[in-house]
Amino acid sequence: MRFAPKGYGGRRRNPDEVKRDGWREQRVLAVALDDHRLTWPERELVRQLGEKLYGPATGGREVQR
């Protein structure tokens, strides 16, 4: 049994694909401070930019430094 009309299904994109497409198509960057691909200076730069633009993070999970 189908739950969606033909042509409205498809596959769900993973979060990294959404982030990559957002950057390529709209120049929007979504970065997690705990992304293992970043070095410490890169994570610190992202943290400082986030705090400058949006203020300090409240609640949520704490990132180890």
C-alpha positions as CSV (number, residue, x, y, z in Angstrom):
1,M,0.0,0.0,0.0
2,R,1.3,3.5,-0.9
3,F,0.9,6.3,1.6
4,A,1.9,9.1,-0.8
5,P,0.7,9.8,-4.4
6,K,3.1,8.7,-7.1
7,G,5.9,11.2,-7.6
8,Y,5.6,12.6,-4.0
9,G,7.7,10.0,-2.3
10,G,11.4,9.9,-2.9
11,R,14.3,9.5,-0.5
12,R,15.1,11.5,2.6
13,R,18.4,13.5,2.4
14,N,20.8,13.1,5.2
15,P,21.8,16.3,7.2
16,D,25.2,16.6,5.5
17,E,23.5,16.7,2.0
18,V,21.1,19.4,3.2
19,K,24.0,21.5,4.6
20,R,26.1,21.1,1.4
21,D,23.2,22.0,-0.8
22,G,22.4,25.0,1.4
23,W,25.9,26.3,1.0
24,R,26.1,25.7,-2.8
25,E,22.7,27.0,-3.6
26,Q,22.1,29.8,-1.1
27,R,25.5,30.5,0.5
28,V,24.1,29.5,3.9
29,L,26.6,27.8,6.2
30,A,25.5,25.4,9.0
31,V,28.4,24.2,11.1
32,A,28.4,22.1,14.3
33,L,31.1,23.0,16.8
34,D,31.7,19.3,17.5
35,D,32.3,18.5,13.8
36,H,35.3,16.1,13.8
37,R,36.5,17.5,10.4
38,L,37.4,20.9,12.0
39,T,40.6,21.7,13.8
40,W,40.6,23.5,17.1
41,P,41.3,27.0,15.6
42,E,38.5,26.4,13.0
43,R,36.0,25.4,15.8
44,E,37.0,28.5,17.9
45,L,36.5,30.8,14.9
46,V,33.0,29.3,14.3
47,R,32.2,29.7,18.0
48,Q,33.3,33.3,18.1
49,L,31.4,34.1,14.9
50,G,28.2,32.5,16.4
51,E,28.6,34.5,19.6
52,K,29.2,37.8,17.7
53,L,26.2,37.4,15.5
54,Y,23.7,35.7,17.8
55,G,25.0,36.0,21.4
56,P,26.2,33.3,23.7
57,A,24.7,29.8,23.4
58,T,22.2,29.0,26.1
59,G,21.3,25.5,27.3
60,G,21.7,22.7,24.8
61,R,24.7,20.4,24.8
62,E,28.1,21.6,25.9
63,V,31.0,21.1,23.5
64,Q,34.3,19.9,24.9
65,R,37.3,22.0,24.2
